[in-house]
């Protein structure tokens, strides 16, 4: 069974927020790595803080993707139950 194409706008609802935390986490990791290669050792502590922030953003992204997938699954399930009821099936 083919999967439907991914869209950023689903029935007038913007789903770009699902991918936002992952993008921010990636940018934070890049910035942290940039600070770690600097010779100024005072910047290294800021880099480790950015890694922590990236981990938080990554976990938020995982939760948002999971909740979006569960919402889509439940919507399909509700539609299937409604159609079965209309057709008189169990």
Backbone as a printed PyTorch tensor [residue, N CA C, xyz], in Angstrom:
tensor([[[  0.8390,  -1.1550,   0.0000],
         [  0.0000,   0.0000,   0.0000],
         [  0.9000,   1.2380,   0.0000]],

        [[  0.6430,   2.1690,  -0.8920],
         [  1.4650,   3.3750,  -1.0190],
         [  1.1020,   4.3760,   0.0740]],

        [[  2.1130,   5.0690,   0.5640],
         [  1.8590,   6.0880,   1.5780],
         [  1.5170,   7.4010,   0.8950]],

        [[  0.6250,   8.1890,   1.4960],
         [  0.2450,   9.4600,   0.8780],
         [  1.4110,  10.4480,   0.9560]],

        [[  1.4610,  11.4100,   0.0290],
         [  2.5470,  12.3940,   0.0610],
         [  2.4240,  13.2950,   1.2900]],

        [[  3.5620,  13.7360,   1.7920],
         [  3.5610,  14.6130,   2.9730],
         [  3.2720,  16.0350,   2.5230]],

        [[  2.3860,  16.6880,   3.2530],
         [  2.0420,  18.0670,   2.9460],
         [  2.2080,  18.9010,   4.2020]],

        [[  2.5620,  20.1740,   4.0190],
         [  2.7090,  21.0640,   5.1650],
         [  1.3810,  21.6910,   5.5680]],

        [[  0.3980,  21.6150,   4.6980],
         [ -0.9110,  22.1830,   5.0110],
         [ -1.9520,  21.0760,   4.8540]],

        [[ -2.5390,  20.6440,   5.9540],
         [ -3.5190,  19.5660,   5.9400],
         [ -4.8380,  20.1460,   6.4270]],

        [[ -5.8040,  20.2370,   5.5240],
         [ -7.1420,  20.7450,   5.8270],
         [ -7.0330,  22.0500,   6.6240]],

        [[ -6.3660,  23.0210,   6.0430],
         [ -6.2040,  24.3530,   6.6230],
         [ -5.4860,  24.3320,   7.9730]],

        [[ -4.6510,  23.3270,   8.2120],
         [ -3.9010,  23.2300,   9.4550],
         [ -2.4310,  23.0910,   9.1110]],

        [[ -1.6030,  24.0310,   9.5590],
         [ -0.1760,  24.0440,   9.2530],
         [  0.5510,  23.0300,  10.1270]],

        [[  1.2230,  22.0780,   9.5040],
         [  1.9210,  21.0430,  10.2670],
         [  3.4340,  21.2210,  10.2290]],

        [[  3.9010,  22.3880,   9.8530],
         [  5.3280,  22.6610,   9.8530],
         [  5.9180,  22.6290,  11.2470]],

        [[  5.0880,  22.8510,  12.2630],
         [  5.5630,  22.8160,  13.6540],
         [  6.1030,  21.4480,  14.0320]],

        [[  5.6810,  20.4280,  13.3140],
         [  6.1510,  19.0790,  13.6230],
         [  7.6410,  18.9550,  13.3210]],

        [[  8.1050,  19.6380,  12.2820],
         [  9.4980,  19.5360,  11.8670],
         [ 10.3590,  20.6770,  12.4140]],

        [[  9.7640,  21.7020,  12.9700],
         [ 10.5010,  22.8540,  13.4900],
         [ 11.5310,  22.5170,  14.5530]],

        [[ 11.1710,  21.7670,  15.5950],
         [ 12.1640,  21.4480,  16.6280],
         [ 13.3630,  20.6620,  16.1050]],

        [[ 13.1620,  19.8130,  15.1230],
         [ 14.2800,  19.0540,  14.5610],
         [ 15.2290,  19.9750,  13.8020]],

        [[ 14.6690,  20.9400,  13.1010],
         [ 15.4960,  21.9080,  12.3760],
         [ 16.2970,  22.7530,  13.3640]],

        [[ 15.6510,  23.2160,  14.4100],
         [ 16.3350,  24.0270,  15.4170],
         [ 17.4220,  23.2110,  16.1100]],

        [[ 17.1530,  21.9470,  16.4230],
         [ 18.1590,  21.0930,  17.0560],
         [ 19.3720,  20.9350,  16.1470]],

        [[ 19.1480,  20.7620,  14.8650],
         [ 20.2610,  20.6320,  13.9230],
         [ 21.0950,  21.9060,  13.8720]],

        [[ 20.4270,  23.0510,  13.8420],
         [ 21.1540,  24.3200,  13.8160],
         [ 21.9550,  24.5370,  15.0990]],

        [[ 21.3890,  24.1430,  16.2340],
         [ 22.1000,  24.2900,  17.4960],
         [ 23.3330,  23.3970,  17.5590]],

        [[ 23.2520,  22.1970,  17.0270],
         [ 24.4080,  21.2990,  17.0050],
         [ 25.5130,  21.8860,  16.1260]],

        [[ 25.1260,  22.4320,  14.9790],
         [ 26.1190,  23.0530,  14.0910],
         [ 26.7950,  24.2320,  14.7800]],

        [[ 26.0180,  25.0600,  15.4480],
         [ 26.5800,  26.2040,  16.1550],
         [ 27.4730,  25.7580,  17.3120]],

        [[ 27.0630,  24.7220,  18.0260],
         [ 27.8790,  24.2160,  19.1340],
         [ 29.2080,  23.6630,  18.6250]],

        [[ 29.1680,  22.9360,  17.5230],
         [ 30.4150,  22.4210,  16.9520],
         [ 31.3250,  23.5550,  16.5020]],

        [[ 30.7240,  24.5840,  15.9740],
         [ 31.5100,  25.7620,  15.5540],
         [ 32.1910,  26.4050,  16.7530]],

        [[ 31.4980,  26.4920,  17.8800],
         [ 32.1060,  27.0680,  19.0780],
         [ 33.1810,  26.1610,  19.6630]],

        [[ 33.0300,  24.8560,  19.5160],
         [ 34.0240,  23.9280,  20.0600],
         [ 35.3490,  23.9610,  19.3020]],

        [[ 35.3250,  24.3110,  18.0170],
         [ 36.5800,  24.3500,  17.2620],
         [ 37.3270,  25.6650,  17.4530]],

        [[ 36.7040,  26.6330,  18.1180],
         [ 37.3860,  27.8920,  18.4120],
         [ 38.5000,  27.6500,  19.4270]],

        [[ 39.5350,  28.4540,  19.3490],
         [ 40.6580,  28.3200,  20.2740],
         [ 40.3520,  28.9240,  21.6420]],

        [[ 39.3850,  29.8170,  21.7090],
         [ 39.0260,  30.4500,  22.9810],
         [ 38.2880,  29.4360,  23.8570]],

        [[ 38.9190,  29.0310,  24.9430],
         [ 38.3340,  28.0070,  25.8090],
         [ 37.0960,  28.5090,  26.5510]],

        [[ 36.9140,  29.8040,  26.6410],
         [ 35.7320,  30.3440,  27.3130],
         [ 34.4540,  30.0400,  26.5200]],

        [[ 34.6050,  29.8170,  25.2330],
         [ 33.4300,  29.5220,  24.3880],
         [ 32.9960,  28.0650,  24.4930]],

        [[ 33.8630,  27.2030,  24.9710],
         [ 33.5450,  25.7800,  25.0260],
         [ 32.3840,  25.4870,  25.9770]],

        [[ 32.3130,  26.2080,  27.0910],
         [ 31.2010,  25.9640,  28.0140],
         [ 29.8690,  26.3610,  27.3760]],

        [[ 29.8830,  27.4130,  26.5680],
         [ 28.6570,  27.8110,  25.8630],
         [ 28.2530,  26.7440,  24.8420]],

        [[ 29.2590,  26.1190,  24.2240],
         [ 28.9770,  25.0680,  23.2470],
         [ 28.2880,  23.8830,  23.9120]],

        [[ 28.7670,  23.5070,  25.1100],
         [ 28.1370,  22.3740,  25.7990],
         [ 26.7100,  22.7240,  26.2100]],

        [[ 26.4740,  23.9750,  26.5500],
         [ 25.1040,  24.3950,  26.8490],
         [ 24.2050,  24.3030,  25.6250]],

        [[ 24.7690,  24.6410,  24.4640],
         [ 23.9870,  24.5330,  23.2230],
         [ 23.6720,  23.0810,  22.8910]],

        [[ 24.5960,  22.1610,  23.2020],
         [ 24.2960,  20.7420,  22.9990],
         [ 23.1140,  20.3110,  23.8650]],

        [[ 23.0650,  20.8200,  25.0940],
         [ 21.9250,  20.5090,  25.9620],
         [ 20.6210,  21.0530,  25.4070]],

        [[ 20.6710,  22.2810,  24.8970],
         [ 19.4690,  22.8660,  24.2860],
         [ 19.0460,  22.0860,  23.0430]],

        [[ 20.0280,  21.6140,  22.2750],
         [ 19.7130,  20.8190,  21.0820],
         [ 19.0350,  19.5050,  21.4740]],

        [[ 19.4930,  18.9080,  22.5720],
         [ 18.8720,  17.6640,  23.0350],
         [ 17.4270,  17.8990,  23.4530]],

        [[ 17.1730,  19.0280,  24.1060],
         [ 15.7970,  19.3570,  24.5010],
         [ 14.9230,  19.5620,  23.2690]],

        [[ 15.4380,  20.3080,  22.2810],
         [ 14.6690,  20.5310,  21.0500],
         [ 14.4100,  19.2210,  20.3160]],

        [[ 15.4100,  18.3420,  20.3170],
         [ 15.2370,  17.0430,  19.6580],
         [ 14.1340,  16.2300,  20.3300]],

        [[ 14.1170,  16.2370,  21.6650],
         [ 13.0750,  15.4690,  22.3610],
         [ 11.6940,  16.0680,  22.1250]],

        [[ 11.6080,  17.3910,  22.0750],
         [ 10.3280,  18.0400,  21.7560],
         [  9.8830,  17.6510,  20.3500]],

        [[ 10.8290,  17.5880,  19.4130],
         [ 10.5080,  17.1800,  18.0480],
         [  9.9950,  15.7510,  17.9850]],

        [[ 10.6100,  14.8810,  18.7770],
         [ 10.1410,  13.4840,  18.8140],
         [  8.7190,  13.3910,  19.3530]],

        [[  8.4290,  14.1430,  20.3970],
         [  7.0870,  14.1240,  20.9810],
         [  6.0680,  14.6850,  19.9990]],

        [[  6.4270,  15.7680,  19.3030],
         [  5.4660,  16.3610,  18.3700],
         [  5.2150,  15.4480,  17.1750]],

        [[  6.2590,  14.7750,  16.6760],
         [  6.0430,  13.8290,  15.5680],
         [  5.1840,  12.6580,  16.0030]],

        [[  5.4280,  12.1650,  17.2050],
         [  4.6450,  11.0420,  17.7160],
         [  3.1840,  11.4410,  17.9150]],

        [[  2.9560,  12.6150,  18.4750],
         [  1.5660,  13.0310,  18.6960],
         [  0.8510,  13.2840,  17.3790]],

        [[  1.5530,  13.8100,  16.3790],
         [  0.9470,  14.0260,  15.0680],
         [  0.6080,  12.6870,  14.4160]],

        [[  1.5030,  11.6990,  14.5310],
         [  1.2330,  10.3810,  13.9510],
         [  0.0530,   9.7180,  14.6500]],

        [[ -0.0300,   9.8560,  15.9650],
         [ -1.1590,   9.2720,  16.6980],
         [ -2.4680,   9.9480,  16.3240]],

        [[ -2.4400,  11.2600,  16.1290],
         [ -3.6560,  11.9750,  15.7370],
         [ -4.1160,  11.5330,  14.3540]],

        [[ -3.1630,  11.3680,  13.4240],
         [ -3.5340,  10.8970,  12.0810],
         [ -4.0950,   9.4890,  12.1430]],

        [[ -3.4760,   8.6190,  12.9500],
         [ -3.9610,   7.2420,  13.0830],
         [ -5.3700,   7.2200,  13.6530]],

        [[ -5.6210,   8.0210,  14.6890],
         [ -6.9540,   8.0570,  15.2940],
         [ -7.9920,   8.6240,  14.3440]],

        [[ -7.6100,   9.6130,  13.5220],
         [ -8.5600,  10.1710,  12.5590],
         [ -8.9460,   9.1210,  11.5250]],

        [[ -7.9750,   8.3670,  11.0480],
         [ -8.2670,   7.3070,  10.0750],
         [ -9.1180,   6.2200,  10.7210]],

        [[ -8.8010,   5.8960,  11.9550],
         [ -9.5640,   4.8690,  12.6710],
         [-11.0250,   5.2960,  12.8740]],

        [[-11.2290,   6.5550,  13.2450],
         [-12.5930,   7.0620,  13.4290],
         [-13.3650,   7.0350,  12.1170]],

        [[-12.6890,   7.4140,  11.0340],
         [-13.3350,   7.3850,   9.7260],
         [-13.6990,   5.9580,   9.3400]],

        [[-12.8040,   5.0280,   9.6090],
         [-13.0800,   3.6260,   9.3020],
         [-14.2580,   3.1040,  10.1130]],

        [[-14.3080,   3.4370,  11.4040],
         [-15.4280,   3.0000,  12.2330],
         [-16.7460,   3.5970,  11.7570]],

        [[-16.6940,   4.8660,  11.3550],
         [-17.9020,   5.5260,  10.8630],
         [-18.3880,   4.8620,   9.5780]],

        [[-17.4750,   4.5560,   8.6770],
         [-17.8540,   3.9050,   7.4210],
         [-18.3910,   2.5050,   7.6700]],

        [[-17.7800,   1.7780,   8.5950],
         [-18.2860,   0.4450,   8.9250],
         [-19.6780,   0.5040,   9.4980]],

        [[-19.9260,   1.5060,  10.3360],
         [-21.2680,   1.6630,  10.9110],
         [-22.2990,   1.9550,   9.8230]],

        [[-21.9230,   2.8480,   8.8930],
         [-22.8500,   3.1930,   7.8150],
         [-23.1530,   2.0080,   6.9170]],

        [[-22.1460,   1.1210,   6.7270],
         [-22.3440,  -0.0420,   5.8770],
         [-22.9450,  -1.2230,   6.6250]],

        [[-23.0590,  -1.1030,   7.9360],
         [-23.6400,  -2.1710,   8.7270],
         [-22.6760,  -3.3020,   8.9870]],

        [[-21.3860,  -3.0190,   8.9440],
         [-20.3770,  -4.0460,   9.1980],
         [-19.9120,  -3.9550,  10.6390]],

        [[-19.2600,  -5.0170,  11.0960],
         [-18.7210,  -4.9990,  12.4710],
         [-17.3080,  -4.5220,  12.4730]]])
